[in-house]
């Protein structure tokens, strides 16, 4: 692991690091925020998965999470959204290939060689973070925005022991029924839709696997409501009686101004469950 | 005035606007944040002047000021840092020309035609903001970062009636004695140094004109300490007995991670004095 930068932030340290990743077979960049409490001993850890076109950097600089993480004593991890590098397959579209890994393990060519963000986030980066930073191994929570909200919910629901707390900002909630999903799942996982259901929050919630609670914020003026399909997820949460809070926030759009506005509530949600 | 974008943010609105500016003889872009309290009536207003290479956008997205402004009921204004456009003189260096207006009225060719950021911020944009947004005309405060900290202090000290509260993050504190200053003041104001003294915070403080209090935060690990010269300003504040709080913050550098870490303190400083 190599340090790219470290900046003091709210009494803690916001760092950016690179490492040679096995799962994605390329060099990966990620960011970790350590709150001031981490200088005294290990702290709980909140993962933030970003959306389409993002890197580790967008939320690190624009989500305003550090202030609240420092207040509550949480570490933050900001992974990248896809494999990177000259040898990594890509597509001209913004929503496929680099910046659009969708947090799956691709099985189809040309993607299968590097696009294994599911394994990368769940296992490889988790092990690295636990080895290199003072975080409590059994106190991890996960959240994310848009494609990252999809990633957070699907990773948590498929691996109930891995994360103790879960939330999302405007997640891609029903990708098997959306143009933000069908195209990418076809490319990464193949045309057989039976392989897709493990990567759809609405379907996973419908299967009833999550009892840990879930906070979802969605802007009512989001410009991508037709692609996100929040109503599918909210209905599935209600039908399955999943413990959850789904907030439709009037006036808010899909931007980081929206994420920032509710970042404090999400950090509190996780901190309350990780202590 | 034209609306470029408006995003909901912490119950208020973060907007970006353009207008044809007379003082700089070009189209200018600026951002205004209105807190939720502004929907009930006019609110106090805090101006944030940005540093070298910045536009209106950097602090708007990275300083984390909106959360605190919403908490305290302050409007925020983020001006650009220079005139813009194809017909505006520029220089290849990052620290002269576009993005580097230094908040002066240039008198020298080729700069004098557009580089009038002093008048633009103090008078023209102030009048526009007061006409178009619900802000209290006699409750304005000013702050800024780096070159913008220089701008905030110099504008406030030269115009004691214009701003009721003043602070700065890592200001260029003594430009007449720094490579961040001598080059630009020569270009914009000419080689006669007697024209420079009105644009140097240390010299203005030394003249003893400011009684309103001043909060300065400076990172002790700032990579530009030699250019900022905080010791010149801190000595001048002490010698002149100017009411002030000068905080040398251990571990912090010159980045927006530093600004963000103390944004809440600065908003509180201004809100306490503008109510």
Interface residues (C-beta under 8 A of the other chain):
Chain A: X7 X8 X9 X10 X11 X14 X61 X62 X64 X66 X67 X219 X221 X249 X251 X252 X253 X255 X256 X257 X258 X260 X261 X264
Chain B: X7 X8 X9 X10 X11 X14 X61 X62 X64 X66 X67 X219 X221 X249 X251 X252 X253 X255 X256 X257 X258 X260 X261 X264
